[in-house]
């Protein structure tokens, strides 16, 4: 089975930009999710939100 490569016809600059931008967005989404999970979990343990924002910034 042949799978088309959408990056095959792009220039090297555009390809590198796409890879870096995709990695940046993936990190941004997972980092935000990790922080949100930390806040929710710590809140359920009884920590105050002001304390959590100081620790997680």
N, C-alpha and C positions, 0 to 999 in steps of 0.2 A: 504494500500500500504506500502510495506517495503522499507525503504531507508537504503542503506549500509553506515556504519560509517567507513570512511577511517582511523580513528585514533584508532579503536578498537584493532588492533593487535600490535600497537606500544608500546614500553616500556614507562614508566612514564617520564623518562628523555627526550626521543625524543619527546614525546607529548608536554612537557613544552617548550622545545627548539623551536618547530614548532609554538606554540602559541605566544611566545615572539617575535620570528623573524617576524612572520606575522604582529603583531601589530606594530613593529618597521617600517617595510616597508610601512604599511598603513599610519602611521604618517608622514614618510618622504615624501611620495607622496603628501599628502594633505597639508603639511606645505609648500612644494615647490610651489604648485599651488596657495596657499594663497598669498605667497610673490610675485609671478609673477603677479597675479591679482592686488595687491597693486601697483606694479611698473607701470603697464599699465594704471591703473586708474589715478594715481597721475601724470603720464606723460601727460595724456590728460588734466589734470587741469593746466599744465604749470610748474610743479616743475622740477628742474634739476635732472638728474640721479645721480650726485655725492651726492647731498643732500639726495636722497632716499636711497642710499647704506649706508650712515652713520646712518640713522635712523633705517633701517631694519636689521642691523647686530647684 
